[in-house]
Each structure stands twice: as structure tokens, then as C-alpha cells.
């Protein structure tokens, strides 16, 4: 999402405290909604709860035909988005809906439901749309572009418009990018009435798996699982050296699997962890970076990864659990790198942990509120047992509701449950708009062959060499991530850039994971590093400094994707036990070397020469090859012995 660089002063409330709602609005466009009261609030609540009830019912008792399911999903989405988000984002919060927004919202509902009401007629004249069909298609395209602009930013709708114009003016373009051109009726027919445009795979996934997991997260959050996760992380790691930073890593990683939003996760857990990190001595920009890196990594942490993982499973034709399994080791390496770096920084600064007397007791927490983790365990079990993600989410929600009644504080009363269903629907709007709008880009690719042209162009530009292709794809993913939500970014890059990797023989899962990782990395990468900037807003730190530090902490997230492209054994592709164990262990040691190179400390400060040597050794260990592993281990031993020698020399000098 494109945002201007914010100042470092966090927004404050009247009593001088950080206003986290305002902070979230500042960095997360999906949080900048109108706040209603009275009958309008009730109307929006009824629509949102109705949307959640529709999806909950169909997921448990049978989905509608794919286009019907998507149309109803989109009707709810457009109505709520147009009502909740003002046309002018700079306007002050309003508790009323302008007359023109009422008209636009109702037109979006009518254009979506037209497909459901007239389904049989549309099937009978398939390929020969009437003037009325084209009219409602044009209306839906307009309303969808406007809704997406409001809830995100102009980048995605602008890309969609460029693709639509490309479909029409293709016969005027030169050489490899040109095509015969398509008429406006043909384009509308393809985008509106077909299954490769608006109502393609992305919206199909959004209207089924994605919505249900977002609803699951909202229900789980209402039980108080967020506070429980923070308390549990405090009990497990708060006492250690630099404990609050380790708490941030653990808590944000677990919360990220549920929330799916980097910025929202930073503002949720960061309001607690960042002040704690500062209180024990971490510098403000480092505290902000830790929270940003940990929160962003939540989207790659199984079992409940971001919405992009569900779309990836659909593109691959794989069970979702196989995608989650492939993500295990890369996610482990990512979080290991972050944990090691916060530990080394604490050692360098001489920071201690929190007093055990002031920390929660692990066993007491597990005894009183440990059941809150059972729904997550149930989700994992159901996915492994072969249930679809849809049914796993359905039963996960039911289990969450039932278990919440075991404790008075966590009990989901009817009022809380309605609030959870409303929150779930609201949280789904951004993803739904992005998935529907990105259908224009995917649809243009299938209509004109654009995706193959771009893939061929990337391969030609890199002269058929894999490394330059990876570098170009990485840059494209990060660049698109600065203006697109993660889900839309993944769909675009997997459609346009990932085919270039496949042409060079990269396995499908490695190609998709590569663009997925770097699309997520955009939330950390300056100049548009929204997660880092949100953390800086809480910490009162320099946003750019926080962003650069977050990139250093996420070093594994920038290097590991290259490794699993060259040798996808880390994704369980063609993996046998012994090589897999060797690759995992050496990769963990390699991440340790990368971490000390990034921080510049290991039993004392490291010179730049040793940091470069450590970086080389870390890369050697990450490459699953025996010779490179031995070289990397030799580097680790060399650094260890050298640092001991330096420490002894200093001790002797001090004593003399």
C-alpha cells in the first residue's frame, strides 16, 4: 500500500497516551473506515453479520455453485465497502453515508446478484450477451474498481485499468506486446460473465477458504486468545536476556498466523511489546524493527498462513496442508534468525530480562486458559486428517465457541459472538476487493496471452540465466508489494513473474513460494515499509531507520528463497530423510552465521572482515551441499576461536 513517509511522532489521545486506533488508521488503509452510530451502525452490523452467517452456513452445509457463491460474496463486499469507506480518504470521519454512496453500493449489489437471478438465461445465451448483460457488467466493473480504490489505494485499480486498456488497444502496440485487440463487449463478457475474470480463482478462494479463516481468527480473538498468547510468551521468554524482544517474536509469530495482516499485528501486539523492549534498554528503532519483522513473518508461519497460501494451493492443485508443510522449514529459519539477532543485541548491550516474580506462571496460564489453543490444534489435526480447509475452519469456529464457555472471562456470549461475526466480515473486505479486482489482471492474461509474453520477456532479458531471473522477479515482487496488498501482489506475481521461473525448470512450489516471500517482504522494505513504520509510530523512532533494521533482522527471509529455488529439498520436494535432516541442521547453523554477520556481534564485536566471512560461511551452510557445508562449519569454528583469542588478549591486557 503506497503511503507517504510518516513522521516519527505517534498520534496521542487526550491523556497523552498513544492512540492505537488512530495509528492503525494512519498506516493501514483498511482501518480508515467511517464510524457510525444509531440505525446506520445497526444496518452495517446486520449486513456484516449476515455476510458471516452466509459463509458459515454454506461452508458447513454445502457451497453454492462457484459463480453464485462468488456473486453473493461480492455483493456483501461491495455494499459494506462503499458504505464504510469514504470516496475522499482525506475527509474527516463521518457517521453518515452520502446519497451517491447509497446508489453506488446498491448498484454493486444489483450487478452482482444479476448473475444469480438470471443464471439460467445467461447459460442459455452463453457467448452472446445481451445489452442488459453488458450494462450490468460495466456497472460491476466500475463499482469494483471504486471500492478497491477506497479500501486500499489507487495502485491496484490503476493496474486493472491499464490491463483493460491493453486488452482493447493491443492491436496498436509494437512487437512482442501486441495482439489483435478485443472489443468492449468481448472484454466485459470475459471479465463479468466468464470464470477467468472477476469470478475467477482468486475470488472463488476469497469466498470460501479465506473468508472462513478470517472469521475463525475474529472468533478466536474475541475469546481473548491475543492476550493469552502475549502472557504465554511472557512466561516462556520474558525472563531471558532481552526477554521482551523474544516475547515480541514469539507472540507476533503466533498472532500473525491468525490475523494475516502485518500492520494490524504490529499495532495489536506492539502496543504491549514495544514499550517493554524500550524499558529494558533496546533502542526505539530496534524495538520497532523487531516487532515489524516478527509480525510480518506471521504470514509465512504455518498452519494458518496468509490468504495467499490458500490461493497458492488452488493454483498448484495441492491440498492446503501440503503447502503449509512446504513452508515449515523456511518459516523456522526466518524466526530463528530474528530470535538469534535479538539475543545477540541483548548480549551486546548487556540487557537482562524481566523479573520472574513479575511474570505469569506457565502452568497456571495453561491450566486456566490453555484450552484457547485447542482450536488451533484442532485445525492442524483436521487438515492432516484430510479435511478440506473449509471444513477445518468451520469446525474450528464451532470448537472455539464451545470451548470459550469453559471460562467466564473467555465466554462468547451472544453479544460477543455477533461482534466477532461483524469483525470477521469487516476484516475480509480488503482481501475480497483485492481478489476480485486482480481478476482483471488475470483475465487480461488469459484473454491476450500477456502472462506468457511477460514471462518470455523476463527470460530473454536475463538471457536464460536463473540468478538474474530471480533478481528481476524479486525486485518486481517487492516493487508491486509497495502498492498492492499481499494477496493481490502474490496473484499478480504468480501470474506474471512465476511463469518465468517455471520456464527455467524451477518447481512450481518453489516458484510460488519465491514470489510469495518477497511480496510479504515489501511490508519491511523501505521506502514503503508499512509494518516498520507502524512500529516506529508506537516506539517514537525514525521510520526509515526502523525499516532498514527490520530488513537486517529479516535477513533469512531475503536469502532462503534463493536457496530453496536452487535446491527445493527445504520445501520437501524430492526429500529423503538423511539429506533432509542434513539440510535442515546445516541451514539452522547457516542462519546463525548470517545473524551474527547482520548484528556484528558474537562473544564481542566483529570486524567488518569477520562479518563478511560469516556471511559467506552462512550462505555456504544454507546451500544443501556437503562441501559447502564443511566450508561453512570451518568458518564458524574460525570465528569462535578468533573471538576467544581476542577475549583472552583483552583480559590479559586489562590485568596488566
C-alpha positions as CSV (number, residue, x, y, z in Angstrom):
1,X,0.0,0.0,0.0
2,X,1.5,3.3,-1.0
3,X,1.9,5.7,1.8
4,X,3.9,8.9,2.3
5,X,6.7,8.7,4.8
6,X,5.2,9.5,8.2
7,X,6.8,11.5,10.9
8,X,8.2,9.7,13.9
9,X,5.8,11.2,16.5
10,X,3.0,8.7,17.3
11,X,-0.6,10.0,17.4
12,X,-1.7,10.6,21.0
13,X,-5.0,10.7,22.8
14,X,-6.2,13.5,25.1
15,X,-4.4,11.9,28.1
16,X,-1.1,11.7,26.3
17,X,-1.1,8.0,25.6
18,X,-0.5,6.6,22.1
19,X,-3.8,6.4,20.2
20,X,-3.5,2.9,18.6
21,X,-6.8,3.2,16.7
22,X,-5.5,6.4,15.1
23,X,-2.1,4.8,14.5
24,X,-3.8,1.9,12.7
25,X,-5.8,4.3,10.5
26,X,-2.6,6.1,9.6
27,X,-0.7,3.1,8.3
28,X,-3.5,0.6,7.4
29,X,-5.9,1.9,4.8
30,X,-8.4,-0.8,5.7
31,X,-8.8,0.7,9.2
32,X,-9.7,4.2,7.9
33,X,-13.5,3.5,7.8
34,X,-16.5,5.6,8.8
35,X,-17.7,5.2,12.4
36,X,-21.4,5.0,12.5
37,X,-23.9,5.4,15.3
38,X,-27.7,4.8,15.7
39,X,-29.6,3.0,12.9
40,X,-26.7,3.1,10.4
41,X,-24.4,1.2,12.8
42,X,-27.2,-1.4,13.2
43,X,-27.6,-1.6,9.4
44,X,-23.9,-2.2,8.8
45,X,-23.8,-4.7,11.7
46,X,-26.8,-6.6,10.2
47,X,-25.1,-6.7,6.8
48,X,-21.8,-7.8,8.2
49,X,-23.2,-10.5,10.4
50,X,-25.4,-11.6,7.5
51,X,-22.3,-12.0,5.4
52,X,-20.6,-14.1,8.0
53,X,-23.7,-16.2,8.6
54,X,-24.0,-16.9,4.9
55,X,-20.4,-18.1,4.6
56,X,-20.5,-20.0,7.9
57,X,-23.7,-21.8,6.8
58,X,-22.5,-22.6,3.2
59,X,-19.1,-23.9,4.4
60,X,-20.8,-26.3,6.8
61,X,-23.8,-27.4,4.8
62,X,-22.8,-27.0,1.2
63,X,-21.5,-24.3,-1.0
64,X,-23.5,-22.7,-3.8
65,X,-22.2,-23.1,-7.4
66,X,-18.9,-21.3,-7.6
67,X,-20.2,-18.3,-9.5
68,X,-23.2,-17.9,-7.2
69,X,-21.0,-18.2,-4.1
70,X,-18.7,-15.5,-5.5
71,X,-21.5,-13.2,-6.6
72,X,-23.2,-13.2,-3.2
73,X,-19.8,-12.7,-1.5
74,X,-19.1,-9.8,-3.8
75,X,-22.5,-8.2,-3.3
76,X,-21.9,-8.1,0.5
77,X,-18.4,-6.9,0.0
78,X,-19.2,-4.0,-2.3
79,X,-22.2,-2.8,-0.2
80,X,-20.1,-2.8,3.0
81,X,-17.0,-1.3,1.4
82,X,-18.8,1.6,-0.3
83,X,-20.8,2.3,2.9
84,X,-17.8,2.1,5.3
85,X,-15.1,3.8,3.3
86,X,-15.4,7.4,2.1
87,X,-14.6,8.4,-1.5
88,X,-12.1,11.0,-0.2
89,X,-9.7,9.5,2.2
90,X,-8.6,12.9,3.5
91,X,-12.1,13.7,4.6
92,X,-12.9,13.6,8.3
93,X,-14.6,10.6,9.8
94,X,-18.3,10.8,9.2
95,X,-21.2,9.0,10.7
96,X,-23.4,9.3,7.7
97,X,-23.4,7.8,4.1
98,X,-23.8,10.3,1.2
99,X,-26.7,9.7,-1.2
100,X,-24.3,8.9,-4.0
101,X,-22.6,6.1,-2.0
102,X,-26.0,4.6,-1.3
103,X,-26.7,4.5,-5.0
104,X,-23.2,3.1,-5.9
105,X,-23.5,0.4,-3.1
106,X,-26.9,-0.7,-4.3
107,X,-25.8,-0.8,-7.9
108,X,-22.9,-3.1,-6.9
109,X,-25.4,-5.4,-5.2
110,X,-27.7,-5.4,-8.2
111,X,-24.9,-6.1,-10.6
112,X,-23.6,-9.0,-8.5
113,X,-27.0,-10.6,-7.9
114,X,-27.9,-10.2,-11.5
115,X,-25.7,-13.2,-12.2
116,X,-27.6,-15.3,-9.6
117,X,-31.1,-14.3,-10.5
118,X,-30.6,-14.7,-14.3
119,X,-28.2,-17.6,-14.2
120,X,-30.2,-20.0,-16.4
121,X,-30.8,-17.3,-19.0
122,X,-27.1,-16.4,-19.1
123,X,-26.2,-20.1,-19.6
124,X,-28.6,-20.4,-22.5
125,X,-27.1,-17.4,-24.3
126,X,-23.6,-18.1,-23.3
127,X,-21.2,-16.2,-25.5
128,X,-23.9,-14.0,-26.8
129,X,-24.5,-11.4,-24.1
130,X,-27.5,-9.1,-24.3
131,X,-27.3,-5.3,-23.9
132,X,-28.6,-5.7,-20.4
133,X,-25.9,-8.2,-19.5
134,X,-23.2,-5.8,-20.8
135,X,-24.8,-2.9,-18.9
136,X,-24.6,-4.7,-15.6
137,X,-21.1,-6.0,-16.4
138,X,-20.0,-2.4,-17.0
139,X,-21.7,-1.3,-13.7
140,X,-19.9,-4.1,-11.7
141,X,-16.5,-3.2,-13.2
142,X,-17.0,0.4,-12.2
143,X,-18.2,-0.2,-8.7
144,X,-15.5,-2.8,-8.1
145,X,-12.7,-0.5,-9.2
146,X,-14.1,2.3,-7.0
147,X,-14.5,0.0,-3.9
148,X,-10.9,-1.3,-4.3
149,X,-9.6,2.3,-4.6
150,X,-11.3,3.3,-1.4
151,X,-10.2,0.4,0.7
152,X,-6.6,0.1,-0.5
153,X,-5.1,2.8,-2.8
154,X,-5.2,3.7,-6.5
155,X,-2.3,1.3,-7.4
156,X,-4.3,-1.9,-7.9
157,X,-7.3,-0.3,-9.7
158,X,-4.9,1.6,-11.9
159,X,-3.1,-1.7,-12.8
160,X,-6.5,-3.2,-13.6
161,X,-7.5,-0.3,-15.8
162,X,-4.2,-0.5,-17.7
163,X,-4.8,-4.2,-18.3
164,X,-8.3,-3.4,-19.6
165,X,-6.9,-0.8,-21.9
166,X,-4.3,-3.2,-23.0
167,X,-7.0,-5.7,-24.0
168,X,-8.7,-3.0,-26.1
169,X,-5.7,-1.3,-27.7
170,X,-3.5,-4.3,-28.1
171,X,-3.5,-4.1,-31.9
172,X,-1.8,-0.7,-31.7
173,X,1.2,-1.9,-29.7
174,X,4.5,-2.9,-31.3
175,X,6.4,-6.1,-31.5
176,X,6.1,-8.7,-28.7
177,X,3.5,-6.9,-26.6
178,X,0.9,-6.5,-29.3
179,X,-2.2,-8.7,-30.0
180,X,-5.2,-8.4,-32.3
181,X,-7.2,-6.3,-29.8
182,X,-10.7,-7.1,-28.4
183,X,-13.9,-5.1,-28.4
184,X,-15.5,-3.6,-25.3
185,X,-18.4,-6.2,-25.3
186,X,-15.9,-9.0,-25.6
187,X,-13.8,-7.7,-22.7
188,X,-16.9,-7.2,-20.5
189,X,-18.2,-10.6,-21.3
190,X,-14.8,-12.2,-20.4
191,X,-14.5,-10.3,-17.2
192,X,-18.1,-10.4,-15.9
193,X,-19.7,-13.5,-17.4
194,X,-16.7,-15.8,-17.6
195,X,-14.9,-17.7,-14.9
196,X,-11.4,-16.2,-15.7
197,X,-12.1,-12.6,-14.8
198,X,-13.7,-11.1,-11.8
199,X,-15.2,-14.5,-10.8
200,X,-12.0,-16.4,-11.3
201,X,-9.9,-18.5,-8.9
202,X,-8.9,-15.6,-6.6
203,X,-12.5,-14.6,-5.8
204,X,-13.5,-18.2,-5.5
205,X,-10.8,-18.8,-2.8
206,X,-11.8,-15.5,-1.1
207,X,-15.4,-16.5,-0.9
208,X,-14.6,-19.9,0.6
209,X,-11.4,-20.7,2.4
210,X,-10.1,-17.2,3.0
211,X,-13.3,-15.8,4.5
212,X,-13.7,-18.7,6.8
213,X,-10.2,-18.5,8.2
214,X,-10.6,-14.7,8.7
215,X,-13.8,-15.4,10.6
216,X,-12.0,-18.1,12.6
217,X,-9.4,-15.5,13.6
218,X,-12.0,-13.0,14.6
219,X,-13.9,-15.5,16.7
220,X,-10.7,-16.7,18.3
221,X,-9.6,-13.1,19.0
222,X,-12.9,-12.4,20.8
223,X,-12.2,-15.3,23.2
224,X,-9.1,-13.3,24.4
225,X,-6.5,-15.6,22.7
226,X,-4.4,-12.5,21.8
227,X,-3.9,-11.6,25.5
228,X,-3.3,-15.2,26.3
229,X,-0.6,-15.6,23.6
230,X,1.2,-12.5,24.9
231,X,1.0,-13.8,28.5
232,X,2.3,-17.2,27.5
233,X,5.2,-15.7,25.5
234,X,6.0,-13.5,28.6
235,X,6.0,-16.6,30.8
236,X,8.2,-18.6,28.4
237,X,10.7,-15.9,27.4
238,X,10.2,-12.8,29.4
239,X,12.9,-13.8,32.0
240,X,15.6,-14.4,29.4
241,X,18.3,-11.9,28.3
242,X,16.5,-9.2,26.3
243,X,13.3,-11.1,27.2
244,X,10.7,-8.6,25.9
245,X,12.1,-8.8,22.4
246,X,11.9,-12.5,22.4
247,X,8.3,-12.2,23.7
248,X,7.6,-9.9,20.7
249,X,9.0,-12.6,18.3
250,X,7.0,-15.4,19.8
251,X,3.7,-13.6,20.3
252,X,3.7,-11.8,17.0
253,X,4.6,-15.0,15.1
254,X,1.7,-16.9,16.7
255,X,-0.7,-13.9,16.3
256,X,0.4,-13.4,12.7
257,X,-0.8,-16.9,11.7
258,X,-4.3,-15.8,12.8
259,X,-4.5,-12.2,11.9
260,X,-2.8,-12.3,8.4
261,X,-2.1,-8.6,8.5
262,X,1.4,-7.3,9.2
263,X,0.3,-3.8,10.2
264,X,-2.6,-4.9,12.3
265,X,-0.4,-7.4,14.1
266,X,2.2,-4.7,14.8
267,X,-0.5,-2.4,16.3
268,X,-2.1,-5.3,18.3
269,X,1.0,-6.8,20.0
270,X,3.3,-3.9,19.5
271,X,1.4,-1.6,21.9
272,X,2.5,-4.1,24.6
273,X,5.8,-5.4,23.5
274,X,7.5,-2.2,22.1
275,X,7.2,-0.2,25.4
276,X,8.5,-3.3,27.2
277,X,11.5,-3.6,24.9
278,X,12.3,0.1,25.4
279,X,12.0,-0.3,29.2
280,X,14.8,-2.9,29.3
281,X,17.2,-0.9,27.1
282,X,16.5,-1.7,23.5
283,X,16.8,1.4,21.3
284,X,13.4,2.6,19.9
285,X,14.2,1.9,16.2
286,X,15.4,-1.6,17.1
287,X,12.3,-2.3,19.2
288,X,10.1,-1.2,16.3
289,X,12.1,-3.3,13.8
290,X,11.8,-6.5,16.0
291,X,8.0,-6.1,16.2
292,X,7.7,-5.4,12.4
293,X,9.9,-8.4,11.4
294,X,8.1,-10.8,13.8
295,X,4.6,-9.6,12.7
296,X,5.4,-9.8,9.0
297,X,6.7,-13.3,9.4
298,X,3.4,-14.4,10.7
299,X,2.1,-14.6,7.1
300,X,4.6,-17.3,6.3
301,X,4.1,-19.3,9.5
302,X,2.1,-22.5,9.2
303,X,-0.6,-23.7,9.9
304,X,-2.8,-20.6,9.3
305,X,-0.8,-18.6,6.8
306,X,-1.9,-15.6,4.9
307,X,-4.7,-15.7,2.3
308,X,-2.0,-16.1,-0.4
309,X,-1.3,-19.6,0.8
310,X,-4.9,-20.7,0.0
311,X,-4.6,-19.2,-3.5
312,X,-1.2,-20.9,-3.9
313,X,-2.8,-24.3,-3.0
314,X,-5.5,-23.7,-5.6
315,X,-3.1,-22.7,-8.3
316,X,-1.0,-25.8,-7.6
317,X,-3.9,-28.1,-7.2
318,X,-2.4,-29.3,-3.9
319,X,-4.1,-29.9,-0.6
320,X,-3.5,-26.9,1.6
321,X,-1.7,-29.0,4.2
322,X,1.0,-29.7,1.6
323,X,1.6,-26.0,1.1
324,X,1.7,-25.5,4.8
325,X,4.2,-28.4,5.1
326,X,6.4,-26.9,2.5
327,X,6.5,-23.6,4.4
328,X,7.6,-25.1,7.7
329,X,11.4,-25.1,7.3
330,X,11.7,-21.6,5.7
331,X,9.5,-20.2,8.4
332,X,11.6,-21.9,11.1
333,X,14.8,-20.4,9.5
334,X,13.2,-16.9,9.4
335,X,12.1,-16.9,13.1
336,X,15.4,-18.5,14.2
337,X,17.3,-15.6,12.5
338,X,15.2,-13.0,14.2
339,X,15.5,-14.7,17.7
340,X,19.2,-15.0,17.4
341,X,19.7,-11.4,16.4
342,X,17.6,-10.0,19.3
343,X,19.5,-12.3,21.7
344,X,22.9,-11.1,20.3
345,X,21.8,-7.5,20.5
346,X,20.8,-8.0,24.2
347,X,24.2,-9.5,24.9
348,X,26.0,-6.7,23.2
349,X,24.0,-4.1,25.2
350,X,24.2,-6.1,28.4
351,X,20.4,-6.3,28.7
352,X,18.7,-8.5,31.2
353,X,15.2,-10.0,31.2
354,X,12.2,-9.2,33.4
355,X,12.0,-10.4,37.0
356,X,10.3,-13.8,37.2
357,X,8.2,-12.5,40.1
358,X,6.5,-10.1,37.7
359,X,5.9,-12.7,35.0
360,X,2.9,-15.0,34.6
361,X,3.3,-18.7,35.6
362,X,3.3,-21.0,32.6
363,X,1.4,-23.8,34.3
364,X,-1.2,-21.5,35.7
365,X,-1.8,-20.0,32.3
366,X,-2.1,-23.4,30.6
367,X,-4.4,-24.6,33.4
368,X,-6.8,-21.6,33.3
369,X,-6.6,-20.6,29.6
370,X,-4.6,-23.2,27.8
371,X,-7.8,-24.5,26.1
372,X,-7.8,-21.4,23.9
373,X,-5.0,-23.0,21.8
374,X,-7.1,-26.2,21.2
375,X,-9.0,-24.7,18.2
376,X,-5.6,-24.1,16.5
377,X,-4.6,-27.7,17.4
378,X,-7.9,-28.9,16.0
379,X,-7.3,-27.0,12.7
380,X,-4.0,-28.7,12.3
381,X,-5.4,-32.1,13.2
382,X,-8.3,-31.8,10.7
383,X,-6.0,-30.6,7.9
384,X,-3.7,-33.5,8.5
385,X,-6.6,-35.9,8.7
386,X,-7.7,-34.9,5.2
387,X,-10.5,-32.4,5.8
388,X,-10.7,-29.5,3.4
389,X,-9.6,-26.1,4.8
390,X,-13.2,-25.0,4.6
391,X,-14.5,-27.8,6.9
392,X,-11.4,-27.4,9.1
393,X,-12.2,-23.7,9.6
394,X,-15.9,-24.5,10.1
395,X,-15.2,-26.9,12.9
396,X,-12.5,-24.7,14.3
397,X,-15.1,-21.9,14.8
398,X,-17.6,-24.3,16.4
399,X,-14.9,-25.6,18.8
400,X,-13.8,-22.1,19.6
401,X,-17.4,-21.1,20.5
402,X,-17.9,-24.2,22.7
403,X,-14.6,-24.1,24.5
404,X,-15.0,-20.4,25.3
405,X,-17.7,-21.3,27.8
406,X,-15.1,-23.1,30.0
407,X,-14.1,-19.8,31.5
408,X,-16.2,-16.8,32.4
409,X,-13.6,-14.4,31.0
410,X,-13.4,-16.0,27.6
411,X,-17.1,-16.9,27.2
412,X,-18.6,-15.9,23.8
413,X,-21.9,-14.5,24.8
414,X,-24.4,-13.8,22.0
415,X,-23.3,-10.2,22.0
416,X,-19.6,-11.1,21.7
417,X,-20.4,-13.7,19.0
418,X,-22.2,-11.1,17.0
419,X,-19.3,-8.7,17.4
420,X,-16.9,-11.5,16.2
421,X,-19.1,-12.2,13.2
422,X,-19.2,-8.5,12.4
423,X,-15.4,-8.1,12.8
424,X,-14.8,-11.1,10.6
425,X,-16.8,-9.7,7.7
426,X,-15.2,-6.3,8.1
427,X,-11.7,-7.8,8.1
428,X,-12.5,-9.7,4.9
429,X,-13.4,-6.7,2.8
430,X,-9.9,-5.7,1.7
431,X,-8.9,-9.2,0.7
432,X,-12.2,-9.7,-1.2
433,X,-11.9,-6.5,-3.1
434,X,-8.2,-7.3,-4.0
435,X,-9.1,-10.8,-5.1
436,X,-12.0,-9.6,-7.3
437,X,-10.0,-6.6,-8.8
438,X,-6.9,-8.7,-9.5
439,X,-9.3,-10.8,-11.7
440,X,-9.0,-8.0,-14.3
441,X,-5.2,-8.6,-14.4
442,X,-5.5,-12.4,-14.5
443,X,-8.4,-12.2,-17.0
444,X,-6.3,-10.0,-19.3
445,X,-3.5,-12.5,-19.1
446,X,-5.8,-15.4,-20.2
447,X,-7.5,-13.3,-22.9
448,X,-4.4,-11.9,-24.6
449,X,-1.6,-14.2,-23.5
450,X,0.0,-11.4,-21.6
451,X,1.4,-13.6,-18.9
452,X,3.4,-15.7,-21.3
453,X,4.7,-12.6,-23.1
454,X,6.0,-11.2,-19.8
455,X,7.5,-14.5,-18.7
456,X,9.3,-14.8,-22.1
457,X,10.4,-11.2,-21.8
458,X,11.9,-11.8,-18.3
459,X,13.8,-14.9,-19.6
460,X,15.1,-13.0,-22.7
461,X,16.2,-10.1,-20.5
462,X,18.1,-12.4,-18.2
463,X,19.5,-14.3,-21.2
464,X,18.1,-17.6,-19.8
465,X,20.2,-17.4,-16.7
466,X,18.4,-18.3,-13.4
467,X,20.1,-15.9,-11.0
468,X,19.3,-12.7,-13.0
469,X,15.7,-14.0,-13.4
470,X,15.4,-14.5,-9.7
471,X,16.8,-11.0,-9.1
472,X,14.3,-9.4,-11.5
473,X,11.4,-11.4,-10.0
474,X,12.4,-10.4,-6.5
475,X,12.5,-6.7,-7.5
476,X,9.2,-7.0,-9.2
477,X,7.6,-8.7,-6.2
478,X,8.9,-6.1,-3.7
479,X,8.0,-3.2,-6.1
480,X,4.5,-4.5,-6.5
481,X,4.2,-5.1,-2.8
482,X,4.7,-1.4,-2.1
483,X,1.4,-0.6,-3.8
484,X,-0.6,-3.9,-3.5
485,X,-1.9,-5.9,-0.6
486,X,-0.1,-9.1,-0.1
487,X,-2.8,-11.3,-1.6
488,X,-3.1,-9.2,-4.8
489,X,0.7,-9.0,-5.0
490,X,1.0,-12.8,-4.9
491,X,-1.7,-13.3,-7.5
492,X,-0.1,-10.8,-9.9
493,X,3.5,-12.0,-9.5
494,X,2.4,-15.7,-9.6
495,X,0.6,-15.0,-12.8
496,X,3.2,-12.7,-14.5
497,X,6.6,-13.5,-13.0
498,X,6.5,-17.0,-11.6
499,X,6.0,-18.5,-15.1
500,X,9.4,-17.2,-16.0
501,X,10.9,-19.3,-13.2
502,X,9.0,-22.3,-14.4
503,X,10.3,-21.8,-17.9
504,X,13.8,-22.3,-16.4
505,X,12.9,-25.5,-14.7
506,X,12.1,-24.2,-11.1
507,X,9.5,-26.5,-9.4
508,X,6.1,-24.9,-9.2
509,X,6.0,-24.7,-5.4
510,X,9.5,-23.1,-5.3
511,X,8.5,-20.5,-7.9
512,X,5.3,-19.6,-6.0
513,X,7.0,-19.5,-2.6
514,X,9.7,-17.3,-4.0
515,X,7.2,-14.6,-5.1
516,X,5.1,-15.1,-2.0
517,X,8.1,-14.4,0.3
518,X,9.2,-11.3,-1.5
519,X,5.7,-9.9,-1.8
520,X,5.4,-10.1,2.0
521,X,8.9,-8.6,2.4
522,X,7.6,-5.4,0.9
523,X,6.0,-4.6,4.3
524,X,9.5,-4.3,5.7
525,X,11.4,-2.8,2.8
526,X,11.9,0.9,2.7
527,X,10.9,3.4,1.4
528,X,7.4,1.9,1.8
529,X,7.7,-0.3,4.9
530,X,4.3,-0.1,6.4
531,X,4.9,-2.6,9.2
532,X,8.2,-1.0,10.2
533,X,6.6,2.5,10.0
534,X,3.7,1.4,12.2
535,X,6.2,0.0,14.8
536,X,8.2,3.3,14.6
537,X,5.0,5.2,15.3
538,X,4.5,3.3,18.5
539,X,8.2,3.5,19.5
540,X,8.6,7.2,18.6
541,X,11.5,6.2,16.4
542,X,12.9,7.2,13.0
543,X,10.7,5.2,10.5
544,X,13.5,4.8,7.9
545,X,16.0,3.6,10.5
546,X,13.4,1.1,11.8
547,X,12.8,-0.1,8.2
548,X,16.5,-0.7,7.5
549,X,16.9,-2.5,10.8
550,X,13.8,-4.7,10.1
551,X,15.4,-5.7,6.8
552,X,18.5,-6.8,8.6
553,X,16.5,-8.8,11.1
554,X,14.6,-10.5,8.3
555,X,17.9,-11.5,6.5
556,X,16.8,-15.1,6.3
557,X,13.6,-14.1,4.5
558,X,15.7,-12.4,1.8
559,X,18.2,-15.2,1.3
560,X,16.5,-18.5,2.0
561,X,14.1,-18.2,-1.1
562,X,17.1,-18.3,-3.4
563,X,18.4,-21.4,-1.6
564,X,15.2,-23.4,-2.0
565,X,14.9,-22.4,-5.6
566,X,18.3,-23.9,-6.4
567,X,17.7,-26.9,-4.1
568,X,14.0,-27.3,-3.1
569,X,14.7,-30.0,-0.6
570,X,13.9,-27.4,2.1
571,X,10.4,-27.4,0.7
572,X,10.1,-31.2,1.0
573,X,10.5,-31.6,-2.8
574,X,12.1,-34.9,-3.6
575,X,13.2,-35.1,0.0
576,X,14.7,-38.2,1.6
577,X,15.3,-38.5,5.3
578,X,19.1,-38.2,5.7
579,X,19.7,-35.3,3.1
580,X,16.6,-33.6,4.6
581,X,18.0,-33.8,8.2
582,X,21.4,-32.6,7.0
583,X,19.9,-29.7,5.0
584,X,17.8,-28.6,8.0
585,X,20.6,-28.7,10.6
586,X,23.2,-27.0,8.4
587,X,20.6,-24.4,7.4
588,X,20.0,-23.5,11.0
589,X,23.7,-23.2,11.6
590,X,23.9,-21.1,8.5
591,X,21.2,-18.8,9.7
592,X,23.2,-18.4,12.9
593,X,26.2,-17.2,10.9
594,X,24.0,-14.9,8.9
595,X,22.6,-13.5,12.1
596,X,26.0,-12.7,13.7
597,X,27.1,-11.1,10.4
598,X,24.0,-8.9,10.4
599,X,24.3,-7.9,14.1
600,X,28.1,-7.7,14.1
601,X,28.5,-9.4,17.5
602,X,29.5,-12.8,18.8
603,X,31.2,-13.0,22.1
604,X,32.3,-9.5,21.3
605,X,32.0,-7.1,18.4
606,X,33.0,-8.4,15.0
607,X,35.2,-6.5,12.5
608,X,33.8,-5.9,9.0
609,X,36.2,-8.6,7.7
610,X,34.8,-11.2,10.0
611,X,31.2,-10.2,9.3
612,X,31.8,-10.7,5.5
613,X,33.5,-14.1,6.3
614,X,30.5,-15.0,8.5
615,X,28.1,-14.1,5.7
616,X,30.0,-16.3,3.2
617,X,30.0,-19.2,5.7
618,X,26.3,-18.8,6.3
619,X,25.5,-18.9,2.6
620,X,27.7,-22.0,2.3
621,X,25.7,-23.8,5.0
622,X,22.4,-22.8,3.5
623,X,23.3,-24.4,0.2
624,X,22.5,-28.2,0.7
625,X,25.9,-29.5,-0.4
626,X,28.4,-31.4,1.7
627,X,31.5,-29.4,0.5
628,X,29.8,-26.0,1.1
629,X,28.6,-27.2,4.5
630,X,32.1,-28.2,5.6
631,X,33.4,-24.8,4.5
632,X,30.6,-23.0,6.4
633,X,31.4,-25.1,9.6
634,X,35.1,-24.2,9.2
635,X,34.1,-20.5,9.2
636,X,32.1,-21.0,12.3
637,X,35.0,-22.7,14.1
638,X,37.4,-20.0,12.9
639,X,35.2,-17.1,14.2
640,X,34.6,-18.9,17.5
641,X,38.4,-19.5,18.1
642,X,39.3,-16.0,17.0
643,X,36.7,-14.3,19.3
644,X,38.0,-16.4,22.2
645,X,41.6,-15.4,21.4
646,X,40.6,-11.7,21.2
647,X,38.7,-12.0,24.5
648,X,41.7,-13.6,26.3
649,X,44.0,-11.0,24.9
650,X,41.8,-8.2,26.2
651,X,41.6,-9.9,29.6
652,X,45.4,-10.2,29.8
653,X,45.8,-6.5,28.7
654,X,43.3,-5.4,31.4
655,X,45.0,-7.4,34.1
656,X,48.4,-6.0,33.2
